[in-house]
Amino acid sequence: MTMDDVINIEEIKRLKNLYSYYWDGGELDKLMDLFTEDGACEFGAKYGNWQGKAAVAAGFQGLWERNAAEGRLPFQVMHTFANPVIDITGPDTATGKWFLLEFTTTEGEANPPRNFGIYHDTYRKVDGEWKIVCTSVDLLWPNRDVKSEQA
């Protein structure tokens, strides 16, 4: 592993952390800046699959509207990512796997864990910045929705 690899891995970790903050905080414009123009989300039957930046934006907006209808405020659902395994696959490409620990922070919630799973991401460096090409999740709990052979 080279020093450039280490720097790229740290930049990708920051990218994923920003993804969590912007998603949970309802900051659509900032969240969309993290995706490539051909970006995609593969969240399965429960949440949806979206291809292209406009569809990704509409998908997140729909999830936020559903949460708002349930009375949820920003950061009442928190995505926590752990155990990153990031591979630099080329000068401008990388893949990543992350454990998902998602919690509801609603006061008085009897069972705060919401979803556990594994994220599979692909990244591309665009104009010197890492962006998300595709983020996909295999949900493991409470309901299994697994697309990859690995999970």
Long-range contacts (C-beta under 8 A, 24 or more apart in sequence): 5-88, 8-88, 8-94, 8-125, 8-130, 9-84, 9-86, 9-88, 9-94, 11-129, 11-130, 12-84, 12-86, 12-94, 12-96, 12-123, 12-130, 13-84, 13-86, 15-123, 15-130, 15-131, 15-132, 16-81, 16-84, 16-96, 16-98, 16-121, 17-81, 19-79, 19-132, 19-135, 20-78, 20-79, 20-80, 20-81, 23-60, 23-79, 24-74, 24-75, 24-77, 24-78, 24-79, 25-74, 25-75, 26-64, 26-74, 28-57, 28-60, 28-61, 28-64, 31-60, 32-56, 32-57, 34-131, 34-132, 35-131, 35-132, 35-133, 36-124, 36-126, 36-131, 36-132, 36-133, 38-133, 39-131, 39-132, 39-133, 39-134, 40-133, 40-134, 40-135, 41-134, 41-135, 41-136, 42-134, 42-135, 42-136, 42-137, 42-147, 43-136, 43-137, 44-137, 44-139, 44-145, 44-147, 45-145, 46-139, 46-143, 46-145, 72-106, 75-105, 76-104, 76-105, 76-106, 77-102, 77-103, 77-104, 77-105, 77-114, 78-102, 78-103, 78-104, 78-105, 81-119, 91-125, 92-124, 92-125, 92-126, 93-122, 93-123, 93-124, 93-125, 94-122, 94-123, 94-124, 94-130, 95-120, 95-121, 95-122, 95-123, 96-120, 96-121, 96-122, 96-123, 97-121, 100-137, 113-141, 113-142, 115-139, 115-141, 115-142, 116-140, 116-141, 117-141, 117-151, 118-148, 118-150, 118-151, 120-148, 120-150
